[in-house]
Amino acid sequence: MKHSLCCLLTVLFFMFIAVANLSAQIGEFGGLRFQIVQPDGTAIKPAEQSEYRYKDKPVTVHVTTKSEHAVFEVSSPFFETGELSIGIETPGQKKLARVVTFKTPDQKNLLIGADFQLPRSRTSISWKGYSATFTAPKPRKELAVTLAEYGAVDKWKDVTSVVNRQLSGGALNFQGTNVLFGGDPAPGIVKSLVINYTLDDNEEIATFGENAWVRLQYDPKDYFYLLTPKGSPTFKFAVGTE
């Protein structure tokens, strides 16, 4: 019994570390999630709550809320060269409505109303020696869950409604546990979650183990708007959602 308990605690510990490492790269403030993104598309893990390091130099991020917008102020020599980007994810993966203000430290070069709802997935704006490139999240197929069952052998329960409640922004990203599914349908037996779903009307089936993380059509990078400023080491901008 002690050996089994130790094994279980070890597994849970490493599961926690894996999840912590994933979330450590993502900051949250005022309902928005943000990352500092390297040229290869991967995020930088912060050294402290609001300070990151890239190539042994500090990258600072300050976020405050003002009215219905979140105000970002970022600073790094690599923003001047356009090497780093700021990734912003909105609540429920809503669209960013607009950049309300976008200004440099001297406060004189001001860009108002840069629109994120342009049909192009990428657009660049230049003004007085400064520029900003906006890249929208990748388009995703329409995901619909038609049937989800949780259990083992001949003991299964319909959890379709539970799984559908986890849908967010056309993707699934949650941990399938007995608690989430309202109890253990097959005590003492290792269970599975079987999801029947469609992607743009194409029928698919996915199976996940008990307590596994369920991720369908979910990649964190796909959900972040990327803002890549250039021309100044410090930029300040505010964003709102539609």
QUILINFEN-V825332 format. One line per field, one symbol per residue. ss: DSSP state (@ for helix, = for strand, . for the rest). psi: psi as a letter, one per 40 degrees, with the letter a starting at -180 (. if undefined). burial: 1 if it has 9 or more other ideal C-beta (glycine too) atoms within 8 Angstrom, else 0. A space follows every 10 residues. Layout:
ss = ???
psi = ???
burial = ???
//
This chain:
ss = .@@@@@@@@@ @@@@@@@@@@ @@@@..===. .======... ..=....... ====..==== ======..== =====.@@@@ ....=====. @@@..===== ====.....= =====..... .======..= =====..... ..======== ==..====.@ @@@@@..=.. =====..... .......... .========. .========. ..====...@ @@@.====== ...======= =.
psi = dddddddddd dddddddddd ddedehihhf eiiiihhide eiihhidade hihhfeiihi hhhiihbeih hhhihieedd efdiihhhhi hefiihdihd ihiideedgh hhfhheeidi ehiihihfei ihhhhiiiii ihhhhdhhih aibegiihfd ddddeehhff ihgihhiddd efiheghehh iihhhhiihf ehhihhhiih eihhhhfhhd deehhhhgii eiehihiiii i.
burial = 0000000000 0000100010 1100111010 0111111100 0011010001 1111001011 1010100011 1111010111 0101111111 0010011111 1111000010 1001010000 0000100001 1111101001 0010100111 1100111011 0111011101 1110010001 1000110000 1111111110 0000000111 0111011101 0111111111 1101111111 10
//
